[in-house]
Amino acid sequence: KNLFYPMGWDDNGLPTERRVQNYYGVRCDPALPYDPSFTPPFEGGDNASGKAADQVPISRRNFIELCEQLTVEDEKQFEDLWRTLGLSVDWSQTYRTIGDDAQRAAQRAFLRNLARGEAYRADAPTLWDVTFRTAVAQAELEDKEMPGAFHRVSFHAPDGTTIDIETTRPELIPACVALVAHPDDPRYQPLFGTTVRTPLFGVEVPVVAHHLAQQDKGSGIAMVCTFGDLTDVVWWRELDLGLRPILGKDGRILAEAPEGIVGAALETYAELAGKTVFSAKARIVELLRESGDLVGEPRAITHPVKFFEKGDKPLEIVTTRQWYIANGARDEDLNARLLQRGREIEFHPDFMRVRYENWVGGLSGDWLISRQRFFGVPIPVWYHLDAEGEPTGDPIVPSEDMLPVDPASMPAPGYDEAQRGQPNGFIGEVDIMDTWATSSLTPQIAGKWEDDPELFGLVFPYDLRSQGQDIIRTWLFSTVLRAELEHGSL
């Protein structure tokens, strides 16, 4: 009987970038030109290279070359270790998640997703890691219990009365777009359809009703900001509220005040501009206390806060343009098909099946696959520029026989490099794919999908997947999704 048991190396993504930064003492600056003679200041080093202030900025291409160089060396060391331990894999069959074969498979699958309407680009509220400066997908979140405080704050009704809300994020008052209460709450039913003004800034916002508002939490009425948490996103979308963003991608308050803040309130906003959310919170609490809009003193609590699984600062939500792949969150038919595929899998132990089903049933949005990083599979599209130098129309895509491509360093089909960034020319997509967008295709990569049809026909679909329970929501689910979209099978 034929046995296919290859070894795979998962070597793209943020962990590799961090290792390269610390190992060589460098950091990527895409604005810098390529230096073919560059030599890194460290190699392994004495951990001095781990200090961000000491890291030497280098071009994107130089940085990627160092990533590729170090991953090859790391793979050799891991192979020596696994062989010493007697790991029983077929060492004549190996694959990587960043080599040409992997990039070709990932880009081919993406282009077919795009052609079928399963991949799309959209402006949307995005979970954002301010340290890595990149978007984060739902599957990459983890909750951490963190200290915080409830602040009771007064909003002002036209008749001079006040409506008190409680919030852990008073620094987002300038981003407030509404107050929301449960439709069955008799305390606030008379206020629905009216407006109130925000403390300190005097912006008029509506009082609205939504079933997600919790009558027994705080004062029973909450402020909706763009954006403090994922519930804010739900309220903003379902209630068709305005957009008043104040947080930048660096995690600091934007210099420009949002719409509606005028007059003397601009001076108040200027005291927050440029501050981190921590510093802005401290200052706005002082201002609320001075204005009399802080009711009592903040009440200390411990509460769950969302983090990127590889990050060390709380996530923020900013509006960005990103690439997505449909995953069943907004498509009932696809969701049902993915649940059915899960029932076709024999889980060991069987009770782990419920983790897969709970994940599929609890999806809240399509799969965000773009990342604002450097070492990964490039998203294979370019954009035509109009006479004013602005992107226009549908993306320009390569033919499959051109793959793999890097739009950041290769011209678009039908253009030459001199037209990059010029009116009536083109620009290349600079984002890369989430590492799971490649790992989700490891069955196709290992089986040499489209490159060796005979081998792929022998091994796909696979008989066994050995993995940990902690990546059911990531590796298993995304693998099932990509197989369903591309092959209509497991």
Phi and psi in degrees as a GROMACS rama.xvg file:
@    title "Ramachandran Plot"
@    xaxis  label "Phi"
@    yaxis  label "Psi"
@TYPE xy
-70.5565  135.597  ASN-2
-123.778  127.962  LEU-3
-118.204  109.122  PHE-4
-140.017  76.0036  TYR-5
-81.9835  164.93  PRO-6
-103.135  130.74  MET-7
-114.146  145.72  GLY-8
-113.944  114.489  TRP-9
-93.4501  97.933  ASP-10
-128.448  20.5492  ASP-11
-114.895  169.247  ASN-12
108.489  -173.689  GLY-13
-61.1478  -41.0476  LEU-14
-58.7833  -38.651  PRO-15
-66.7114  -42.9052  THR-16
-60.0314  -44.5347  GLU-17
-62.2687  -42.9811  ARG-18
-62.3837  -42.233  ARG-19
-65.6459  -42.083  VAL-20
-57.1814  -46.5193  GLN-21
-76.3457  -35.7903  ASN-22
-70.1797  -41.8503  TYR-23
-102.395  -11.0722  TYR-24
72.3731  42.7322  GLY-25
-132.851  165.964  VAL-26
-145.408  152.799  ARG-27
-85.939  131.295  CYS-28
-127.63  99.7288  ASP-29
-60.4651  -16.9878  PRO-30
-76.2393  -15.5323  ALA-31
-83.4273  147.848  LEU-32
-77.5266  159.57  PRO-33
-69.1825  137.146  TYR-34
-118.079  101.99  ASP-35
-65.4875  -17.4107  PRO-36
-105.222  14.6808  SER-37
-64.1909  136.641  PHE-38
-123.44  124.855  THR-39
-66.2084  149.31  PRO-40
-71.0696  -22.0954  PRO-41
-133.093  162.973  PHE-42
-148.676  95.6891  GLU-43
89.4706  -60.312  GLY-44
63.533  -172.375  GLY-45
-112.096  28.4476  ASP-46
76.3982  -0.410646  ASN-47
-62.9649  -31.0363  ALA-48
-68.925  -12.6148  SER-49
-76.0775  -11.2628  GLY-50
-81.7268  122.367  LYS-51
-57.9403  -37.5678  ALA-52
-66.0397  -23.0866  ALA-53
-91.9142  -8.36511  ASP-54
-74.502  134.881  GLN-55
-84.8237  126.856  VAL-56
-71.7782  135.505  PRO-57
-136.746  166.043  ILE-58
-68.7962  162.078  SER-59
-57.7701  -45.5266  ARG-60
-64.5303  -42.8302  ARG-61
-60.803  -41.4366  ASN-62
-64.8987  -44.4007  PHE-63
-63.906  -38.481  ILE-64
-60.796  -41.0725  GLU-65
-67.2382  -37.8971  LEU-66
-60.6525  -46.7035  CYS-67
-63.6526  -41.1395  GLU-68
-62.2694  -46.1594  GLN-69
-72.8446  -35.9234  LEU-70
-64.9608  -36.9899  THR-71
-61.9984  -44.3296  VAL-72
-66.5751  -40.315  GLU-73
-64.0554  -38.9323  ASP-74
-61.8799  -39.2613  GLU-75
-62.1391  -42.7098  LYS-76
-67.5768  -39.3472  GLN-77
-66.1746  -39.4272  PHE-78
-62.5899  -43.1848  GLU-79
-58.2807  -42.4064  ASP-80
-64.6363  -48.291  LEU-81
-65.596  -36.8459  TRP-82
-65.6962  -41.0554  ARG-83
-60.5401  -37.4404  THR-84
-77.5424  -9.05328  LEU-85
78.4823  29.6819  GLY-86
-62.2425  125.862  LEU-87
-91.2245  75.1637  SER-88
-119.118  168.252  VAL-89
-89.037  100.887  ASP-90
-72.194  -7.10011  TRP-91
-83.5616  -9.16402  SER-92
-121.797  100.439  GLN-93
-127.884  158.954  THR-94
-148.01  161.24  TYR-95
-127.899  162.646  ARG-96
-100.523  11.6662  THR-97
-135.601  -6.76885  ILE-98
-71.8548  177.618  GLY-99
-59.2538  -40.7135  ASP-100
-61.2307  -44.1602  ASP-101
-66.9867  -42.3116  ALA-102
-65.3801  -39.4949  GLN-103
-63.4557  -44.5549  ARG-104
-64.8845  -44.7113  ALA-105
-66.0144  -41.4377  ALA-106
-70.9897  -37.0031  GLN-107
-62.4716  -46.7485  ARG-108
-62.0232  -41.7817  ALA-109
-62.1186  -46.0437  PHE-110
-61.8502  -36.0374  LEU-111
-72.4451  -37.7181  ARG-112
-57.6732  -43.5767  ASN-113
-64.4403  -44.0872  LEU-114
-64.4824  -32.6266  ALA-115
-88.123  -0.782735  ARG-116
82.6829  11.5754  GLY-117
-86.5041  -22.1008  GLU-118
-109.773  140.537  ALA-119
-155.055  162.636  TYR-120
-115.371  135.316  ARG-121
-152.167  150.058  ALA-122
-84.0742  126.112  ASP-123
-159.652  157.615  ALA-124
-59.3869  131.319  PRO-125
-130.313  132.636  THR-126
-65.715  129.296  LEU-127
-133.254  128.583  TRP-128
-92.4444  117.576  ASP-129
-76.6337  -17.8938  VAL-130
-78.0572  -50.9209  THR-131
-83.1771  -11.8454  PHE-132
56.3019  50.3947  ARG-133
-145.838  157.147  THR-134
-72.462  156.966  ALA-135
-132.971  138.518  VAL-136
-89.0228  162.142  ALA-137
-56.6135  -37.687  GLN-138
-69.8286  -12.8139  ALA-139
-101.286  13.4006  GLU-140
-90.7792  151.34  LEU-141
-144.446  145.77  GLU-142
-92.1565  137.533  ASP-143
-126.057  137.043  LYS-144
-74.3778  122.206  GLU-145
-129.799  148.33  MET-146
-70.4848  145.853  PRO-147
-156.702  -164.635  GLY-148
-156.526  141.95  ALA-149
-88.0375  130.359  PHE-150
-113.037  122.997  HIS-151
-90.5022  120.63  ARG-152
-128.631  140.806  VAL-153
-96.6159  127.112  SER-154
-99.3534  159.34  PHE-155
-117.712  123.344  HIS-156
-84.4139  159.659  ALA-157
-59.3304  -27.8492  PRO-158
-84.7237  5.79437  ASP-159
94.1394  -9.22002  GLY-160
-78.1341  166.197  THR-161
-117.583  149.902  THR-162
-119.221  119.269  ILE-163
-94.1387  131.609  ASP-164
-117.45  162.986  ILE-165
-120.91  135.172  GLU-166
-144.58  147.869  THR-167
-91.1782  -5.67289  THR-168
-129.561  66.7161  ARG-169
-64.0675  -20.978  PRO-170
-64.4639  -14.489  GLU-171
-94.103  7.60857  LEU-172
-54.465  -38.9733  ILE-173
-63.214  -18.1677  PRO-174
-96.6539  5.68177  ALA-175
-68.0162  133.786  CYS-176
-120.601  -7.79759  VAL-177
-173.523  163.434  ALA-178
-108.81  143.605  LEU-179
-133.449  138.16  VAL-180
-137.769  165.108  ALA-181
-69.5812  139.638  HIS-182
-61.1934  -22.0946  PRO-183
-95.9572  5.38231  ASP-184
-82.6842  109.57  ASP-185
-64.9859  -21.3982  PRO-186
-65.1411  -31.2916  ARG-187
-115.84  -4.98315  TYR-188
-54.7147  -39.1558  GLN-189
-65.546  -17.7258  PRO-190
-89.4795  -17.2789  LEU-191
-60.9118  131.336  PHE-192
91.7187  -6.31495  GLY-193
-99.2596  -177.797  THR-194
-128.806  158.817  THR-195
-134.564  169.274  VAL-196
-113.022  142.416  ARG-197
-73.2843  146.44  THR-198
-66.3621  149.842  PRO-199
71.971  -38.0041  LEU-200
-110.355  -17.5319  PHE-201
64.862  25.5711  GLY-202
-83.5461  132.012  VAL-203
-79.2097  124.637  GLU-204
-131.627  150.199  VAL-205
-79.3284  156.976  PRO-206
-103.714  121.616  VAL-207
-126.939  168.59  VAL-208
-116.437  141.947  ALA-209
-157.058  142.444  HIS-210
-67.9562  -17.5251  HIS-211
-79.0123  -13.4997  LEU-212
-66.0568  136.477  ALA-213
-101.141  115.902  GLN-214
-64.7202  -29.1959  GLN-215
-98.5701  11.4068  ASP-216
-105.982  121.84  LYS-217
60.5559  -129.724  GLY-218
-89.7466  -0.798881  SER-219
88.24  -4.81751  GLY-220
-130.598  138.387  ILE-221
-125.866  157.277  ALA-222
-92.5539  142.001  MET-223
-101.05  122.333  VAL-224
-119.996  157.818  CYS-225
-113.721  92.9973  THR-226
-140.575  140.695  PHE-227
-101.113  -35.0427  GLY-228
-155.815  -178.529  ASP-229
-68.9918  -26.6383  LEU-230
-66.4611  -36.5025  THR-231
-56.4695  -40.3548  ASP-232
-63.4594  -43.8647  VAL-233
-61.46  -48.6746  VAL-234
-61.4872  -45.5938  TRP-235
-58.3749  -43.7443  TRP-236
-73.3871  -48.4236  ARG-237
-75.0394  -26.4094  GLU-238
-98.3505  1.56449  LEU-239
53.6626  53.8755  ASP-240
-89.1443  168.365  LEU-241
-74.3085  173.675  GLY-242
-117.246  125.59  LEU-243
-138.672  67.5477  ARG-244
-73.198  143.558  PRO-245
-131.283  -5.53323  ILE-246
-102.59  133.652  LEU-247
-90.7874  173.182  GLY-248
-69.2613  -13.4896  LYS-249
-90.5356  3.37544  ASP-250
80.952  11.3221  GLY-251
-108.887  158.1  ARG-252
-68.6752  131.504  ILE-253
-62.6384  148.63  LEU-254
-68.789  -35.9211  ALA-255
-88.0958  126.339  GLU-256
-67.5974  145.664  ALA-257
-71.2087  166.072  PRO-258
-56.9669  138.341  GLU-259
103.086  -20.5043  GLY-260
-89.5776  114.735  ILE-261
-137.402  171.001  VAL-262
59.9299  -135.725  GLY-263
-63.6846  -24.9611  ALA-264
-63.9168  -24.7286  ALA-265
-64.2201  -35.1147  LEU-266
-67.1058  -37.8151  GLU-267
-64.7471  -44.3642  THR-268
-62.0562  -37.819  TYR-269
-60.0801  -26.1577  ALA-270
-71.0597  -18.4098  GLU-271
-98.9699  -27.7128  LEU-272
-55.5893  134.076  ALA-273
85.6768  -10.1244  GLY-274
-82.7242  154.016  LYS-275
-68.2255  163.557  THR-276
-61.7544  -33.5885  VAL-277
-64.3014  -48.6131  PHE-278
-68.3567  -37.9258  SER-279
-64.3609  -38.4605  ALA-280
-62.1256  -45.8293  LYS-281
-60.5602  -42.1536  ALA-282
-70.34  -40.6925  ARG-283
-70.3996  -30.0158  ILE-284
-64.1624  -40.8004  VAL-285
-60.734  -43.6957  GLU-286
-66.1992  -40.0672  LEU-287
-64.9991  -37.7292  LEU-288
-65.1448  -42.5909  ARG-289
-65.5676  -36.0694  GLU-290
-82.0126  -11.2827  SER-291
84.8655  6.84984  GLY-292
-88.9357  -6.40853  ASP-293
-91.5326  117.901  LEU-294
-92.4925  112.008  VAL-295
70.4712  -161.481  GLY-296
-109.173  154.779  GLU-297
-54.0918  142.079  PRO-298
-106.327  115.265  ARG-299
-65.4603  138.497  ALA-300
-142.4  168.627  ILE-301
-120.146  130.331  THR-302
-145.631  157.552  HIS-303
-74.1708  135.085  PRO-304
-126.855  139.852  VAL-305
-83.8869  133.802  LYS-306
-126.522  153.123  PHE-307
-67.9613  136.849  PHE-308
-59.4054  -21.2243  GLU-309
-107.711  6.63492  LYS-310
-103.741  167.737  GLY-311
-125.653  10.5398  ASP-312
-127.323  147.787  LYS-313
-56.8497  144.979  PRO-314
-72.4116  148.599  LEU-315
-111.41  172.116  GLU-316
-122.218  117.043  ILE-317
-125.711  156.97  VAL-318
-89.0199  119.789  THR-319
-139.565  164.564  THR-320
-96.3333  122.827  ARG-321
-136.967  166.094  GLN-322
-98.5434  139.386  TRP-323
-130.547  155.157  TYR-324
-123.087  133.204  ILE-325
-59.4374  134.334  ALA-326
-131.181  10.6775  ASN-327
97.9802  -5.34229  GLY-328
-66.5833  -33.7198  ALA-329
-119.693  13.5748  ARG-330
-132.406  101.815  ASP-331
-61.8012  -37.2482  GLU-332
-65.1378  -47.0328  ASP-333
-63.4475  -39.9895  LEU-334
-59.8099  -43.4751  ASN-335
-64.9825  -39.1561  ALA-336
-64.6719  -38.7247  ARG-337
-69.1789  -36.3555  LEU-338
-63.8134  -39.9915  LEU-339
-64.8211  -40.4464  GLN-340
-60.7464  -38.021  ARG-341
-62.1784  -34.0233  GLY-342
-72.4264  -19.3368  ARG-343
-82.564  -10.5271  GLU-344
-89.8665  136.24  ILE-345
-93.3297  104.069  GLU-346
-82.7345  142.196  PHE-347
-127.981  109.899  HIS-348
-75.4041  158.285  PRO-349
-63.2582  -29.5169  ASP-350
-67.8454  -11.6339  PHE-351
-70.3937  -15.7478  MET-352
-57.4981  -35.6237  ARG-353
-64.0556  -27.722  VAL-354
-66.9825  -39.4356  ARG-355
-64.5444  -47.8947  TYR-356
-65.4524  -39.0181  GLU-357
-64.0613  -38.1117  ASN-358
-65.6593  -48.1887  TRP-359
-62.0885  -41.7769  VAL-360
-71.365  -20.7473  GLY-361
-103.071  8.46184  GLY-362
-61.7421  135.611  LEU-363
-112.561  -6.4446  SER-364
-167.231  161.339  GLY-365
-64.1411  166.244  ASP-366
-78.6684  114.083  TRP-367
-80.4303  115.492  LEU-368
-109.926  -9.50422  ILE-369
-87.6552  145.304  SER-370
-133.711  142.518  ARG-371
-94.636  59.0849  GLN-372
-127.382  -161.621  ARG-373
-126.247  -43.3649  PHE-374
-98.0227  98.8988  PHE-375
-179.657  -172.475  GLY-376
-81.1591  120.688  VAL-377
-63.9853  142.32  PRO-378
-73.9105  120.588  ILE-379
-84.4552  63.5666  PRO-380
-140.736  155.212  VAL-381
-125.864  170.834  TRP-382
-132.639  131.665  TYR-383
-71.6165  141.484  HIS-384
-104.497  138.088  LEU-385
-81.7698  -171.921  ASP-386
-63.8649  -20.2599  ALA-387
-92.5359  0.274096  GLU-388
81.9669  17.959  GLY-389
-102.67  140.988  GLU-390
-61.2748  142.671  PRO-391
-148.613  150.706  THR-392
73.4278  -171.279  GLY-393
-71.8591  156.507  ASP-394
-65.9609  152.721  PRO-395
-88.8045  130.057  ILE-396
-121.018  150.921  VAL-397
-82.9358  162.174  PRO-398
-76.9123  157.014  SER-399
-64.2531  -26.3999  GLU-400
-74.7984  -7.46746  ASP-401
-86.5515  -15.2278  MET-402
-70.0329  147.782  LEU-403
-81.9548  153.503  PRO-404
-127.579  157.422  VAL-405
-127.997  96.9757  ASP-406
-60.1017  -21.1373  PRO-407
-73.9658  -18.4793  ALA-408
-127.639  -6.1347  SER-409
-117.207  142.071  MET-410
-71.7485  156.058  PRO-411
-67.8748  151.766  ALA-412
-54.8422  130.156  PRO-413
88.1834  0.712895  GLY-414
-124.415  165.393  TYR-415
-116.498  167.05  ASP-416
-60.7821  -29.5262  GLU-417
-64.7872  -18.2642  ALA-418
-88.6793  -2.31175  GLN-419
-64.6465  125.105  ARG-420
76.4368  4.92386  GLY-421
-99.2863  151.397  GLN-422
-52.5198  136.596  PRO-423
64.8456  14.6713  ASN-424
-103.729  -133.106  GLY-425
-151.671  164.289  PHE-426
-131.904  152.606  ILE-427
-98.5681  147.959  GLY-428
-63.2378  132.332  GLU-429
-102.545  -12.4816  VAL-430
-74.3824  155.207  ASP-431
-112.978  171.285  ILE-432
-83.8127  145.645  MET-433
-51.18  143.582  ASP-434
-58.7512  -30.339  THR-435
-71.346  -20.8554  TRP-436
-66.8707  -24.8803  ALA-437
-91.0822  -46.5059  THR-438
-60.4629  -28.4945  SER-439
-65.1136  -15.5458  SER-440
-109.271  17.5162  LEU-441
-59.9963  -33.621  THR-442
-61.5149  -39.5716  PRO-443
-70.9779  -39.7061  GLN-444
-67.1428  -49.2457  ILE-445
-63.3104  -37.0033  ALA-446
-85.9408  4.9495  GLY-447
56.0046  48.9888  LYS-448
-50.6507  128.642  TRP-449
71.0878  -22.4781  GLU-450
-89.6963  -30.5444  ASP-451
-140.159  80.346  ASP-452
-57.273  -32.8924  PRO-453
-65.4614  -48.1037  GLU-454
-62.6236  -44.7436  LEU-455
-62.3613  -37.9115  PHE-456
-65.1371  -28.7029  GLY-457
-77.9846  -33.5449  LEU-458
-105.331  -18.8787  VAL-459
-106.712  132.895  PHE-460
-74.1116  155.293  PRO-461
-78.4862  159.747  TYR-462
-90.4124  -30.0074  ASP-463
-142.622  135.941  LEU-464
-125.136  114.166  ARG-465
-97.9955  122.569  SER-466
-159.335  167.676  GLN-467
-84.0035  156.89  GLY-468
-68.7982  -21.2437  GLN-469
-72.6859  -13.9373  ASP-470
-115.808  24.1124  ILE-471
-60.2688  -41.6326  ILE-472
-74.1436  -18.8405  ARG-473
-108.27  -75.5409  THR-474
-65.8873  -50.9163  TRP-475
-63.5445  -52.6153  LEU-476
-60.0341  -46.1558  PHE-477
-66.6873  -32.0036  SER-478
-66.809  -44.2901  THR-479
-62.3954  -42.4735  VAL-480
-60.198  -50.3782  LEU-481
-65.2349  -36.7842  ARG-482
-66.4992  -39.6097  ALA-483
-65.449  -44.1641  GLU-484
-67.5764  -39.9564  LEU-485
-89.6216  -38.2771  GLU-486
-117.412  -12.2  HIS-487
64.8218  34.1637  GLY-488
-152.586  -178.938  SER-489
